Amino acid sequence: METTVFETRAKELVEDIKEIVKVKGLNLEEELEKAGIQKKSYEKILRQGGMPNLSEFLALCQISGITFHLPYVETANTPM
């Protein structure tokens, strides 16, 4: 199967996150276990270059200190 641009970029982001965690002096495996990620899953991501699912990716971001600010729209509390 052909690798998409998004998959390539995601793998680059995971590598960047691994570097950030290393610079922070954290053990990424321990932090992922604390976040509830199974050993089989994080070994696939960290050692085999596998793609994390959304919850694993968000855990990686949280551990590294990357935050997201999503736009939102305030709506009235009344039915339309």
Phi, psi and omega in degrees: 000141181284137178280131180276166176300322181293320179295319178298314180295321179298317179295323176296319178297319178297319178296319177298317179298318178301320178293318179300314181295321179297316180296325178288349179080022180262152173269109186298322180298315179296318181293323178292323176297318178298328180280357177089015178274131182291148182303318180301320181291311184287333175292323177298319181287311187282325186255332185251002179071023180289162179274129175285150171281179186299315182293324177292320179296317179295324176296317177300316179297316181297317180298320183279345179096008178281129179243155178242139175240102182271141178291154178215160179237129177277134179240156178291156181275012183253147179290153182282000000 
